[in-house]
């Protein structure tokens, strides 16, 4: 087993963040983008392919990081920091030659992103892939978030803002693909196996924020 370890640090002055503004006279609240804070991020990530058995391989990516925002909002100090972690796991099972199954998923712990405290988010996906037509064709079925676990919730607390939100989108999705390869099949022309959508979804929701 080979581990890949990466450490990172970055500091940004006058970072552009989405902030809520409240007009007490008109009794309205609106969202805008402003330079209200400095942003510091530091973290360490580990990538590890794990051969559990001849028929079972696991790829693990985990990231432990700290996000820290410091600034001024309506003459009041902002100082929000969270140490969080995220993990992405893809399990590949060889059922028989030319037929594989995947179970993958991600989890991101509570974190702060653009002054918003975001509660944990997680999701899993399942996929099946079968080679046909003497290896020239590939059938693939992807099932994303079959149990509808995905939800986004959190809060904003700074200045005169104290707001909570909760969003439960329906991210369930089933897709099927067929791929046919013309010409002579070689290891270089074999299609690269895609993950079962968990990595793409994690990036979309801010998983592994750095």
PAVEXMI-67964 format. One record per residue: x, y negated, z of N, C-alpha, C, CB in turn. Coordinates in steps of 0.02 Angstrom, whole numbers, padded with zeros to 5 digits, always signed. Glycine has a CB too. Layout:
XYZXYZXYZXYZ ...
//
This chain:
+00043+00060+00000+00000+00000+00000+00044-00062+00000-00048+00000+00062 +00029-00110-00043+00067-00171-00049+00025-00231-00028+00094-00181-00120 +00052-00271+00018+00016-00331+00041+00044-00392+00006+00021-00338+00118 +00000-00438-00013+00020-00502-00040-00004-00555+00010-00009-00515-00112 +00043-00591+00040+00027-00641+00091+00043-00710+00065+00065-00626+00158 -00004-00756+00070+00005-00824+00045-00015-00874+00099-00036-00836-00019 +00027-00924+00111+00012-00977+00159+00003-01042+00120+00067-00983+00213 -00041-01086+00145-00052-01149+00110-00064-01205+00161-00112-01143+00062 -00047-01266+00139-00060-01327+00178-00070-01384+00130-00001-01342+00227 -00122-01423+00141-00130-01484+00100-00165-01538+00142-00170-01469+00035 -00149-01599+00126-00178-01657+00160-00199-01708+00107-00127-01689+00211 -00261-01732+00112-00288-01779+00063-00313-01841+00098-00344-01746+00022 -00288-01899+00077-00313-01963+00103-00373-01985+00063-00257-02017+00101 -00420-02018+00097-00480-02046+00063-00515-01993+00021-00460-02105+00019 -00526-01936+00052-00560-01882+00016-00632-01902+00002-00556-01816+00056 -00657-01887-00058-00726-01902-00075-00771-01847-00049-00734-01910-00152 -00818-01866-00006-00863-01818+00025-00935-01842+00016-00847-01808+00100 -00980-01794+00013-01051-01811+00013-01072-01827+00084-01093-01753-00017 -01103-01885+00095-01125-01904+00161-01198-01928+00158-01080-01961+00191 -01232-01922+00214-01300-01946+00220-01300-02017+00247-01342-01900+00265 -01341-02060+00218-01350-02128+00243-01423-02137+00262-01329-02180+00189 -01434-02174+00316-01502-02183+00341-01518-02258+00345-01510-02150+00410 -01575-02276+00314-01600-02345+00318-01656-02345+00370-01626-02370+00247 -01639-02370+00431-01687-02368+00486-01747-02413+00474-01653-02387+00550 -01737-02469+00437-01793-02514+00425-01843-02483+00376-01768-02581+00397 -01818-02453+00322-01862-02423+00273-01879-02350+00290-01830-02426+00204 -01845-02324+00341-01857-02255+00363-01846-02205+00307-01928-02248+00392 -01790-02213+00273-01772-02165+00221-01700-02141+00233-01779-02198+00150 -01686-02081+00210-01619-02052+00213-01600-02030+00142-01615-01992+00263 -01538-02046+00122-01517-02029+00054-01446-02001+00056-01521-02090+00008 -01429-01964+00004-01363-01932-00002-01321-01971-00051-01370-01858-00024 -01258-01985-00032-01213-02020-00075-01142-01992-00067-01214-02096-00059 -01096-02015-00108-01026-01993-00104-00982-02053-00085-01003-01962-00171 -00940-02044-00035-00898-02099-00011-00831-02073+00012-00934-02137+00046 -00783-02118+00016-00718-02103+00046-00721-02122+00119-00659-02141+00009 -00739-02075+00161-00748-02091+00232-00699-02054+00277-00819-02075+00254 -00658-02009+00249-00617-01968+00294-00553-01945+00259-00656-01908+00317 -00506-01923+00301-00448-01887+00278-00461-01812+00289-00383-01910+00315 -00434-01771+00244-00447-01699+00246-00381-01661+00251-00488-01676+00185 -00377-01616+00300-00319-01573+00307-00342-01501+00307-00279-01590+00372 -00308-01461+00267-00324-01389+00263-00260-01349+00269-00361-01372+00197 -00261-01298+00310-00205-01251+00314-00234-01181+00323-00157-01269+00372 -00199-01132+00295-00226-01065+00300-00176-01013+00277-00288-01058+00261 -00196-00951+00285-00156-00894+00263-00203-00842+00235-00113-00864+00322 -00185-00812+00178-00227-00762+00146-00187-00698+00135-00254-00789+00078 -00223-00642+00135-00193-00576+00124-00234-00539+00071-00191-00536+00191 -00198-00513+00022-00229-00471-00029-00199-00401-00022-00218-00500-00100 -00242-00350-00019-00217-00282-00007-00257-00231-00047-00218-00265+00067 -00226-00197-00096-00259-00139-00126-00248-00078-00081-00230-00125-00198 -00302-00043-00064-00298+00012-00016-00324+00076-00049-00339-00004+00049 -00280+00124-00065-00303+00188-00093-00328+00234-00036-00246+00223-00133 -00392+00233-00023-00420+00272+00032-00417+00347+00016-00493+00251+00046 -00434+00365-00045-00431+00435-00068-00421+00435-00143-00497+00475-00048 -00412+00494-00173-00401+00497-00245-00462+00469-00283-00387+00569-00267 -00520+00476-00254-00582+00455-00287-00609+00388-00260-00634+00508-00279 -00572+00357-00213-00597+00297-00180-00541+00246-00172-00628+00314-00111 -00548+00189-00204-00499+00135-00198-00534+00072-00172-00464+00121-00266 -00500+00036-00129-00526-00026-00100-00479-00084-00113-00539-00017-00025 -00506-00140-00133-00467-00201-00139-00494-00252-00088-00469-00230-00212 -00450-00276-00045-00470-00321+00008-00435-00388+00001-00453-00291+00077 -00475-00441+00006-00446-00509+00009-00476-00544+00070-00461-00550-00057 -00434-00571+00113-00458-00607+00171-00418-00672+00178-00452-00564+00235 -00451-00723+00203-00421-00789+00209-00441-00820+00276-00444-00835+00150 -00392-00839+00316-00404-00873+00379-00379-00945+00370-00368-00838+00440 -00421-00994+00385-00403-01063+00369-00435-01111+00419-00424-01080+00297 -00408-01171+00421-00435-01225+00462-00448-01286+00418-00387-01244+00520 -00510-01312+00420-00528-01374+00386-00538-01428+00439-00593-01365+00343 -00508-01487+00427-00510-01541+00477-00524-01607+00441-00444-01545+00518 -00578-01640+00459-00596-01705+00432-00589-01758+00486-00668-01705+00403 -00554-01812+00471-00547-01869+00517-00560-01933+00478-00475-01871+00549 -00602-01978+00506-00616-02040+00472-00663-02085+00511-00646-02025+00405 -00695-02132+00475-00739-02181+00506-00805-02182+00468-00707-02252+00506 -00860-02180+00505-00927-02184+00476-00965-02236+00516-00963-02114+00477 -00982-02292+00485-01018-02347+00519-00983-02367+00584-01090-02327+00533 -00917-02377+00579-00876-02398+00635-00872-02346+00692-00902-02463+00663 -00893-02286+00678-00886-02232+00727-00838-02179+00700-00955-02200+00742 -00798-02151+00745-00748-02103+00725-00779-02036+00706-00697-02093+00780 -00752-02007+00653-00770-01939+00632-00711-01894+00647-00790-01936+00556 -00723-01839+00681-00670-01791+00695-00703-01722+00698-00633-01808+00763 -00705-01688+00640-00738-01623+00635-00688-01572+00610-00799-01627+00587 -00679-01517+00646-00632-01465+00627-00660-01397+00643-00564-01475+00661 -00647-01348+00600-00667-01279+00612-00613-01232+00586-00735-01264+00579 -00598-01181+00624-00556-01126+00600-00604-01070+00580-00504-01102+00654 -00597-01048+00518-00644-00999+00491-00607-00945+00454-00695-01033+00445 -00644-00897+00428-00614-00845+00387-00666-00820+00337-00587-00786+00430 -00640-00791+00283-00683-00760+00233-00651-00694+00213-00694-00806+00171 -00692-00648+00190-00667-00582+00168-00707-00559+00108-00672-00530+00225 -00672-00530+00060-00702-00503+00000-00677-00432-00009-00687-00547-00063 -00722-00383-00014-00703-00313-00020-00737-00283-00081-00722-00274+00044 -00698-00247-00122-00725-00210-00179-00704-00137-00172-00700-00240-00246 -00753-00093-00168-00741-00021-00164-00759+00011-00231-00782+00012-00106 -00713+00050-00259-00724+00085-00322-00722+00160-00309-00670+00064-00374 -00776+00194-00330-00782+00266-00320-00784+00301-00388-00846+00283-00278 -00737+00347-00399-00737+00386-00460-00781+00448-00449-00664+00406-00481 -00841+00447-00476-00887+00502-00468-00864+00562-00509-00959+00481-00488 -00844+00549-00571-00812+00599-00614-00777+00560-00669-00864+00651-00644 -00732+00592-00707-00696+00555-00759-00743+00516-00805-00652+00603-00800 -00730+00452-00812-00771+00410-00855-00833+00382-00822-00790+00447-00914 -00844+00398-00758-00904+00374-00724-00884+00349-00655-00959+00431-00719 -00893+00283-00643-00874+00254-00580-00932+00214-00550-00812+00209-00589 -00929+00204-00485-00977+00162-00449-00938+00112-00408-01025+00205-00404 -00969+00054-00396-00938+00001-00356-00986-00024-00303-00914-00057-00400 -00959-00037-00244-00996-00071-00192-00950-00128-00168-01016-00022-00132 -00972-00189-00175-00930-00245-00157-00971-00296-00118-00899-00278-00220 -00935-00341-00085-00969-00392-00046-00921-00443-00017-01010-00361+00009 -00949-00497+00009-00907-00547+00042-00943-00573+00104-00890-00604-00006 -00903-00601+00149-00929-00632+00210-00887-00694+00223-00927-00583+00271 -00919-00749+00238-00884-00810+00258-00912-00834+00324-00889-00865+00202 -00868-00844+00372-00888-00866+00439-00906-00940+00438-00832-00851+00490 -00932-00963+00494-00951-01034+00501-00891-01079+00486-00977-01047+00573 -00906-01133+00448-00852-01177+00427-00879-01248+00419-00819-01152+00362 -00834-01295+00402-00855-01363+00387-00832-01379+00316-00825-01414+00438 -00878-01406+00276-00864-01423+00207-00896-01490+00191-00889-01366+00159 -00856-01540+00174-00881-01608+00160-00925-01634+00217-00920-01608+00094 -00901-01628+00278-00932-01653+00339-00995-01614+00358-00950-01726+00331 -01012-01563+00320-01069-01521+00335-01046-01456+00370-01109-01504+00271 -01075-01441+00427-01060-01379+00462-01105-01325+00432-01071-01385+00540 -01074-01276+00401-01110-01224+00364-01107-01159+00403-01081-01216+00293 -01165-01128+00413-01169-01065+00449-01144-01007+00405-01241-01052+00473 -01131-00949+00435-01104-00893+00396-01149-00874+00337-01096-00832+00441 -01117-00850+00284-01153-00827+00224-01121-00762+00202-01151-00881+00167 -01162-00716+00177-01137-00651+00155-01181-00622+00100-01132-00602+00215 -01153-00575+00063-01189-00544+00007-01155-00479-00012-01193-00593-00053 -01192-00433-00042-01163-00372-00069-01190-00360-00139-01177-00312-00023 -01154-00319-00178-01174-00302-00245-01156-00229-00258-01140-00348-00298 -01191-00199-00306-01180-00129-00325-01175-00126-00401-01238-00083-00299 -01132-00082-00426-01124-00075-00498-01109-00003-00516-01068-00121-00524 -01129+00016-00577-01114+00082-00604-01088+00073-00675-01178+00129-00603 -01037+00112-00692-01007+00106-00758-00993+00176-00787-00941+00064-00755 -01014+00187-00849-01006+00253-00882-00978+00244-00951-01074+00290-00884 -00925+00282-00967-00897+00282-01034-00936+00333-01076-00822+00299-01032 -00952+00313-01138-00989+00356-01184-00956+00354-01253-01063+00335-01188 -00981+00392-01298-00957+00394-01367-00881+00407-01368-00974+00328-01405 -00861+00459-01333-00791+00479-01330-00745+00423-01307-00768+00504-01398 -00770+00384-01259-00729+00332-01228-00730+00266-01265-00660+00355-01223 -00763+00263-01324-00764+00200-01361-00818+00152-01336-00776+00214-01435 -00868+00179-01302-00922+00137-01277-00925+00139-01200-00988+00159-01306 -00949+00084-01172-00956+00079-01099-01024+00049-01082-00899+00036-01069 -01060+00084-01039-01122+00059-01012-01109+00036-00940-01179+00113-01014 -01136-00023-00922-01125-00049-00855-01190-00079-00828-01068-00101-00854 -01205-00063-00766-01263-00090-00732-01240-00126-00669-01315-00034-00714 -01258-00191-00661-01241-00230-00602-01305-00249-00564-01202-00294-00622 -01303-00240-00499-01359-00260-00456-01330-00307-00403-01395-00197-00424 -01349-00370-00406-01322-00420-00359-01372-00435-00304-01304-00484-00396 -01348-00436-00243-01387-00454-00184-01454-00416-00181-01401-00529-00184 -01452-00348-00183-01515-00310-00186-01559-00319-00125-01500-00237-00194 -01530-00337-00067-01569-00344-00006-01585-00417+00011-01532-00312+00052 -01571-00463-00036-01586-00534-00027-01558-00561+00038-01662-00545-00028 -01494-00548+00049-01461-00572+00110-01438-00645+00105-01402-00528+00126 -01432-00672+00045-01402-00738+00036-01447-00793+00063-01385-00750-00037 -01420-00835+00106-01456-00894+00130-01404-00946+00151-01505-00876+00189 -01422-01009+00145-01377-01064+00162-01411-01106+00216-01360-01107+00099 -01376-01115+00271-01403-01157+00325-01345-01190+00362-01446-01114+00374 -01360-01247+00393-01309-01283+00428-01337-01348+00455-01248-01297+00383 -01292-01395+00471-01315-01459+00499-01263-01513+00486-01328-01452+00573 -01286-01575+00489-01245-01635+00485-01254-01676+00548-01262-01677+00421 -01200-01691+00582-01203-01731+00644-01145-01781+00644-01200-01685+00707 -01161-01843+00628-01112-01898+00632-01152-01963+00629-01058-01894+00574 -01125-02014+00662-01160-02079+00664-01231-02070+00689-01161-02111+00595 -01281-02098+00653-01350-02090+00673-01385-02033+00636-01388-02155+00660 -01344-01988+00606-01371-01931+00568-01370-01868+00612-01330-01920+00503 -01427-01835+00617-01432-01770+00650-01483-01729+00611-01452-01778+00727 -01458-01690+00563-01503-01655+00517-01484-01582+00512-01501-01688+00448 -01534-01539+00510-01524-01468+00498-01557-01448+00433-01552-01426+00557 -01529-01399+00398-01558-01376+00336-01554-01300+00331-01522-01409+00275 -01599-01273+00291-01602-01201+00279-01629-01189+00209-01646-01165+00333 -01593-01151+00170-01612-01137+00101-01605-01062+00088-01569-01179+00051 -01658-01031+00065-01657-00959+00052-01674-00948-00022-01709-00921+00099 -01624-00953-00066-01636-00943-00137-01642-00869-00153-01580-00976-00180 -01675-00853-00207-01679-00783-00229-01622-00772-00279-01749-00767-00262 -01567-00742-00254-01509-00731-00297-01506-00659-00323-01445-00746-00259 -01558-00620-00311-01558-00551-00336-01557-00550-00412-01621-00512-00309 -01516-00507-00439-01508-00505-00511-01486-00436-00533-01456-00558-00534 -01517-00411-00587-01497-00347-00617-01477-00361-00689-01555-00294-00612 -01417-00340-00708-01394-00350-00777-01366-00284-00804-01340-00406-00781 -01375-00273-00868-01346-00215-00901-01307-00237-00962-01401-00165-00921 -01250-00206-00974-01209-00223-01031-01186-00160-01067-01147-00265-01008 -01177-00167-01132-01149-00114-01173-01090-00142-01212-01203-00084-01222 -01034-00108-01208-00973-00129-01243-00950-00073-01288-00917-00148-01192 -00935-00090-01351-00908-00040-01398-00842-00065-01426-00959-00027-01456 -00792-00023-01424-00725-00040-01447-00711-00009-01515-00672-00018-01395 -00695-00051-01564-00678-00028-01630-00603-00014-01634-00699-00080-01684 -00584+00029-01677-00513+00044-01686-00489+00094-01635-00473-00019-01681 -00423+00103-01635-00391+00152-01591-00390+00128-01520-00320+00168-01615 -00409+00171-01474-00411+00152-01403-00344+00164-01371-00465+00191-01366 -00315+00112-01341-00252+00118-01305-00261+00086-01237-00193+00083-01344 -00214+00099-01189-00220+00067-01124-00225-00009-01127-00162+00086-01080 -00193-00039-01180-00195-00112-01185-00263-00137-01208-00141-00136-01233 -00300-00094-01245-00365-00116-01271-00423-00097-01227-00376-00089-01339 -00411-00060-01172-00464-00043-01126-00490-00107-01092-00440+00008-01074 -00556-00115-01086-00582-00176-01056-00566-00178-00982-00658-00180-01066 -00550-00236-00957-00536-00245-00886-00601-00240-00848-00501-00312-00873 -00603-00198-00797-00663-00188-00757-00678-00251-00718-00655-00128-00711 -00739-00274-00722-00761-00333-00687-00784-00314-00617-00817-00370-00725 -00777-00360-00571-00805-00349-00505-00880-00355-00509-00775-00398-00453 -00914-00331-00456-00988-00330-00457-01017-00395-00433-01014-00273-00414 -00992-00450-00461-01020-00517-00452-01005-00549-00384-01093-00515-00462 -00976-00512-00336-00968-00541-00269-00917-00597-00269-00948-00487-00219 -00861-00589-00306-00811-00641-00307-00838-00705-00338-00749-00618-00344 -00875-00698-00394-00903-00757-00426-00951-00793-00380-00939-00737-00491 -00992-00755-00345-01041-00786-00299-01007-00818-00240-01092-00734-00275 -00954-00787-00215-00917-00817-00158-00888-00884-00178-00862-00770-00134 -00858-00888-00238-00831-00951-00260-00886-01004-00267-00795-00942-00326 -00945-00983-00289-00999-01031-00299-01022-01061-00233-01058-00997-00333 -01023-01022-00180-01048-01047-00117-00992-01075-00073-01085-00993-00079 -00929-01076-00099-00876-01106-00060-00839-01058-00016-00904-01159-00018 -00846-00994-00030-00811-00945+00010-00736-00953+00002-00832-00876-00008 -00699-00942+00058-00627-00952+00055-00608-01023+00043-00597-00909+00002 -00645-01070+00071-00631-01141+00061-00560-01156+00083-00680-01184+00101 -00523-01191+00037-00455-01211+00053-00446-01285+00038-00405-01168+00013 
//
